[in-house]
Amino acid sequence: MLIQLTVGCSHNQCIFCAMYREKRYRVRPLAEVLEDVDALARMAPRARRVFVCDGNALSAGFETFAALCRHLHHRFPALERISAYVNARDLLRLSDEELRQLRGLEFSLGYLGLESGSAEVLRLIHKGATPENLVEMADKARKADIALSAIVLLGAGGKALSVEHIRGTIEVLNLMKPSYLSFLTAMIVPMTPLMCLVEEGGFQPLTDRAILQEAKSILERLEMDHTLFRMNHVSNLISLGGRLPEDTRLLLKQLEALLPKADDTISCVCSEEEGLTL
């Protein structure tokens, strides 16, 4: 079930993201949100999982988010998991005790747009976080038994920062050891600052072959602990999945077989129509 607590994203500065450009960020009145929960509970009383929208629902603050979790817990007796997108700033604002309370109310999974572990790439894309912030938030979440699903953007540094992107991302992921890990491709869509940067010559996108090479270079040096890995988003050139490290060798074998067949053309720059499918 999807519950809309916030509208838009409180950060909304990532240069690759067009999702919230036209939305004015706001926190919806709690009473209004709880009414939505009641309506959904009447329609699907046995729902087991709830995702709290929008871009970073924890920005609503602990009291508001906790009140929503309590109401969800009350209205859905079979509830197993509450999840939401999270960022370093919002999670680090919460105390250890507040995080433990949220975990006790079934908030057990945060989807983190890590994008990169490189300080240079994070600055380039205006992520609003540092590698140190990201590792600290992962440690804090782990202590509260809240799992993280980390999302890496292949090609986020372009050609100029590809080596740095690979190196930094490996370092941060090996410290974070997220429960879930996804590789997406940094798609360059119209109406974003990244598209403007490309048009001005300030960002050189990677070819399809270079994007797959980044995936291989990162995967072969990861030290995970039974992490569920997926590379099956619509933005990806191929579909891969498995457990890390158990399936690492098989995943690398698949990538190695595909690399010679990959094009040296750039397909990550989208038209407006293509961008709507992402």
Helices and strands as residue ranges (DSSP letters): E 2-4, E 6-7, E 26-27, H 30-43, E 49-53, G 57-60, H 62-75, E 81-86, H 88-93, H 96-104, E 107-115, H 119-124, H 131-143, E 147-154, H 162-176, E 180-185, H 193-199, H 208-219, E 227-231, E 240-244, H 248-258, G 259-261, H 272-275
